[in-house]
Amino acid sequence: MSARRLAAEQPGSFAFASATMEQARWWIAKYPPDRKQSAVIPIMWLVQKQEGWVSEPAIRAIAELLGMAPIRVLEVATFYTMFHLHPVGKHHLQVCGTTPCMLRGSEDLKALCKRRIGEAHAVSADGLFSWEEMECLGACVNAPVVAIHDYYHEDLTPGAFEALMDKLARGESVTPGSALGRQTSAPEGDATVLTDASLFDGSLAKKITLPNLPEKV
């Protein structure tokens, strides 16, 4: 596993937003008082949601909140690649590059990111975009897949992916799911089986009386 280090340039301070602290307290309350350090991962995730990344001052604030040594929080931050240790763009694009996605065109998606944004982990000049290659996102049947703001965009072509980026650049919302319009992981195109709703809507089932029901009073 490659070494992961904190960004060279760090903000001067960090403060929990009130909503973040409220959620952090909720997580802490899930554990016994002497085990509250178990909340470090979800709280770090909340911090990343607030800031976009996890800074060194944020690590110290988390450590103080949980009564941990800062090095222990740093160990968690540097171990899990889900935590960004450098600033990211407003829209961080996570491109799956594992074999199924690679075979279905993710190399072209990465090339598009390099052309429009720059190298992986770099932030675009306008601050809108950054990207990175991910290991398997677990949606291989709908490859290639890109995760944006925790939602999957699937069956992407370079054209469909660039259209998503254009919408994000204009400040428009994007709809997750298949670019082909297929339902979840169903085959491409309309359904070819179970097209008769009566086969699965329960209308053909025989009514039965459950045994040992209590007598009505």
C-alpha positions, 0 to 999 in steps of 0.5 A: 500500500502506498504511503499517504501523507497530509497535505503540505499546506494546512489551514490555521484552524478547524471548527466543528459546524453545529450540525456536524457536532450534533451528529458527532454527539449522536455517534459518541452516544452509541458507545459506552463512555470508555469506548467513545473512541470507537466513533472515530471513523464516522466522526472523521467522515462527518468532518470530511462531509463538512470540509471536503477533506481531513486536515491536520487541525481537524485531526487534532480536534477529533482527537480532543473530542474523543480523548485520543492521542492525535497520532491515533486519529492520524493512523486511521486517516492515513490507513483508509483511502476513503479519507481525503488528506488533500483539498478536493474540488467541489465535485470529486469524481471517483472513477473505478479502474478495476478489471470489469470497468477497465474492460468496459471503457474506464480508461477513456473516462480517466483520459477525459478526467486528465484532459478536463481536470489534470492528473489524479488528485489535482484540483481544477483551476476553477476549483470545481473538480478533482478526481481519483481512480478507485478500486472496485466500487462493487457495481461491476454489472453496470461498468464503467462506474463513477461515484459522484457525491456518494452516488453511482453513475453507471454504464458511462461512455465518455460522452455521457460522462462529459455531459455529467461534468458539464451539468455540474460545471453549470451548477445543475443537479445530476441524476444517479443511475444508469446512463442507458436508463436500465433499471438497477442491474437488469439487462439493457432494454425492456424487460423480457420476462415476468411482463405479466403483473398477475404473475407476481402481484399476488392476485393469483394467490389462493386466500388462506386462513392462518391456523391458531389465530386468536378469537375475536373479542 
